[in-house]
Amino acid sequence: MEIDSNKITAVVLGLIGIIVFPLGIIWSLNNLFSLQIQYTFFNWLSIVFIQIYIQIILKASFIGASKK
């Protein structure tokens, strides 16, 4: 059984993105608007939820879109 390195790389980058990207959103909002959002697990989790929710909504909206 061969292990495809492309799939492993995609999984690792996806996991890193899920961990780091929400922290970047909190950091950018704090810098742009001076919101003073703290870096807590629940704030991180809420950004992950928003990120996944937006991805699901966008995928659902483009499923029926056809190319002309």
C-alpha positions, -999 to 999 in steps of 0.1 A, spaced: 0 0 0 15 33 -11 9 65 7 2 94 -15 23 124 -4 -1 149 -20 -30 138 2 -8 138 34 4 173 25 -31 185 19 -43 171 52 -14 186 72 -18 220 55 -56 219 62 -51 212 99 -25 239 102 -49 263 84 -77 254 108 -55 262 138 -37 293 125 -63 310 103 -88 318 131 -59 333 152 -50 355 122 -86 367 119 -87 377 156 -53 394 152 -64 413 122 -97 424 137 -79 436 168 -55 456 147 -80 471 123 -108 480 148 -91 479 182 -117 455 195 -95 440 222 -107 404 215 -88 380 238 -71 349 224 -91 323 242 -102 288 232 -139 298 229 -131 329 207 -109 306 185 -137 281 184 -163 307 174 -141 318 145 -137 282 134 -175 278 135 -180 310 115 -153 299 90 -169 264 85 -204 279 83 -194 304 56 -177 276 36 -208 254 38 -230 283 27 -207 292 -2 -205 256 -14 -242 252 -12 -248 284 -32 -224 273 -60 -235 237 -63 -263 246 -87 -243 272 -106 -236 263 -142 -209 274 -165 -219 290 -198 
